[in-house]
Amino acid sequence: MHILGHSPPIAGIFAGIAFNLISFDSTNASDLPWYRSAPTKYVQICDAYGSGFLYLPGTETCLKVGGLALAEMRSFDAAYSINGTQFYGNGVMRPAGGYVPTPGQYSNARSRDAYAFAILGRVELDARTRTEWGVARTFMRIDAYYGSGQGAAAGSLGQAANTWNGTAGTTAPRETTIVNKAFVQFAGLTAGRAQSFFDFYADAYNFANLRGSNATVSLLAYTTSLGGGWSSSISLEDQPSRRAAIGSTIAGYQAQPGGVRIPDIVGSIRFDQDWGAFQFSAAGHQIRASLFQSSALSVPPSSYAFPKNTANEYGFAVQSGLVVNMDSLAKGDKLWLQGAYENGAISYIAGNNIGFSTGAVSQSRYMGSGFSAMDNAAYWNPQINSDCVFTGTGFCELQWGWAFVGAYKHYWLPSLSSALYASYAEVQYSANALAGLGDAIGVSNTKETRIGANLIWTPLRGFDIGAELMYINLNQARPIGLASNNVLTANGLPVFKSNATTYEGRIRIQRAF
């Protein structure tokens, strides 16, 4: 405690500070910690894993940061739509005179968009580190979507619901963000969300979707090299990523997939050479189905969800694929051929499982059922594809189907390329499911053909400007239990259209880095 008479005068304090500042030279100042600059550390290029990788300062980890911005404008045939997914094989009673679609199942052509925009923003991180057991890799891809119109918005999460009659009003734009990929690879192991080990071509060239399998799944897999270009993989893959709808021909009863017990088991053998590659894949798929009274599945439910019938079945799928490098024609040319057969495992031929029309999967559509038969949901839409259908026999009877995919890409110039591609798929149901055995409307066998071509100009590496034209033809059997054409027209509806064709045009501009 200072005594007032002994405290230093204020003027003396300021004088002392001034003296010290004047006598403080630059040599003393340079010794202070805040004055000394830290040593410069330059980011170093890591060329061990290809271009674009940089060492993270102070580590042995190499990181590549990438991304993509994609803008696409689409044009469609604007046509009426009758939503058969709500009554084909969906437990709806067939009246004596035949079923007439309700007003809520019909959309008029005028309210349907003839064009749409689809926007995709993507960020990727790829980190790799050498270890004594091999490379440890971590990869992430985050996608954010925006879509307007039926073709672009359909299937997106976070939709802005219409406040008017959705069958008379237009479609609301939608947007969502998803984790497209996120996995770790180490010493042959792959764990996380990744491309299914069943897949081969997986929509490599086309803008609009083709059939075949293009599935992003959660998995735990192991790959081993057998030497001479041969490798094999075994993968446990998340069954909900392959989960499909379950049909019902029992009037007043609807079916749902049951809770999972066993993941899908996928195996593949691959042979890689300078000329290209060959792959054979196989998958086992568990089907657990439950049949409920329709009142138990209404929103809100009016009865308890006690299963009236259950089924435990096993489906499977096999696939072979071949890609051939056609550098003899032009550098970079490739030919892809792929064929798959499934029984009770529709996901393995149903196409992209996390999106159709560049949007994440709809909450009302099981991922394994794939995209809709007609991208713009035009004309008479068949049922959502099911792994099995409950019939009056008491069994959930498996369907079967197959799909073929072919694609060829040709480089006219290093900066100008085009691709031609096609897919053909058939889905066949049992005679009981077709007949609607159980007094409900039956299902429909379908045959679908998709043929497309694009032309892409690449003025800069990773920068594409392209256009695509896609032809889609759907042939479907008339569902038993539907009203006759005379009855349909008497109610003001169009006649049943068993053969329908649509055309889609797309202009795409994208920049990847």
Stockholm file with secondary structure:
# STOCKHOLM 1.0

chainA/1-513         MHILGHSPPIAGIFAGIAFNLISFDSTNASDLPWYRSAPTKYVQICDAYGSGFLYLPGTETCLKVGGLALAEMRSFDAAYSINGTQFYGNGVMRPAGGYVPTPGQYSNARSRDAYAFAILGRVELDARTRTEWGVARTFMRIDAYYGSGQGAAAGSLGQAANTWNGTAGTTAPRETTIVNKAFVQFAGLTAGRAQSFFDFYADAYNFANLRGSNATVSLLAYTTSLGGGWSSSISLEDQPSRRAAIGSTIAGYQAQPGGVRIPDIVGSIRFDQDWGAFQFSAAGHQIRASLFQSSALSVPPSSYAFPKNTANEYGFAVQSGLVVNMDSLAKGDKLWLQGAYENGAISYIAGNNIGFSTGAVSQSRYMGSGFSAMDNAAYWNPQINSDCVFTGTGFCELQWGWAFVGAYKHYWLPSLSSALYASYAEVQYSANALAGLGDAIGVSNTKETRIGANLIWTPLRGFDIGAELMYINLNQARPIGLASNNVLTANGLPVFKSNATTYEGRIRIQRAF
#=GR chainA/1-513 SS CCCGGGSCCHHHHHHHHHHHHHHCCHHHHTTSTTTSCCCCCCCCBCCTTSTTCEECTTSSEEEEEEEEEEEEEEECCCCCEEEGGGTTTBSCBCCTTCBCCCGGGEECSTTSCSEEEEEEEEEEEEEEEEETTEEEEEEEEEEEEEECHHHHHTTCSSCCCCSSCTTTSCCCCEEEEEEEEEEEEETTEEEEEEECTTCSSSSSSCSSCCSEEECEEEEEEEEEEEETTEEEEEEEECGGGGCCEEEECBTTEEEEECCCCSCEEEEEEEEEETTEEEEEEEEEEEEEEEEEEHHHHSSSCSSCCCCSEEEEEEEEEEEEEEEEECTTTSTTCEEEEEEEEEESCGGGTEEESSBSSSSBCCTTSCGGGCSCSSTTCCEEECCCCEEEEECTTSSEEECEEEEEEEEEEEEEETTEEEEEEEEEEEEECCHHHHHTTTBBCCCCCEEEEEEEEEEEEEEETTEEEEEEEEEEEEEECCCTTBCCHHHHHHTTCCCCCSEEEEEEEEEEEEEEC
#=GC SS_cons         CCCGGGSCCHHHHHHHHHHHHHHCCHHHHTTSTTTSCCCCCCCCBCCTTSTTCEECTTSSEEEEEEEEEEEEEEECCCCCEEEGGGTTTBSCBCCTTCBCCCGGGEECSTTSCSEEEEEEEEEEEEEEEEETTEEEEEEEEEEEEEECHHHHHTTCSSCCCCSSCTTTSCCCCEEEEEEEEEEEEETTEEEEEEECTTCSSSSSSCSSCCSEEECEEEEEEEEEEEETTEEEEEEEECGGGGCCEEEECBTTEEEEECCCCSCEEEEEEEEEETTEEEEEEEEEEEEEEEEEEHHHHSSSCSSCCCCSEEEEEEEEEEEEEEEEECTTTSTTCEEEEEEEEEESCGGGTEEESSBSSSSBCCTTSCGGGCSCSSTTCCEEECCCCEEEEECTTSSEEECEEEEEEEEEEEEEETTEEEEEEEEEEEEECCHHHHHTTTBBCCCCCEEEEEEEEEEEEEEETTEEEEEEEEEEEEEECCCTTBCCHHHHHHTTCCCCCSEEEEEEEEEEEEEEC
//
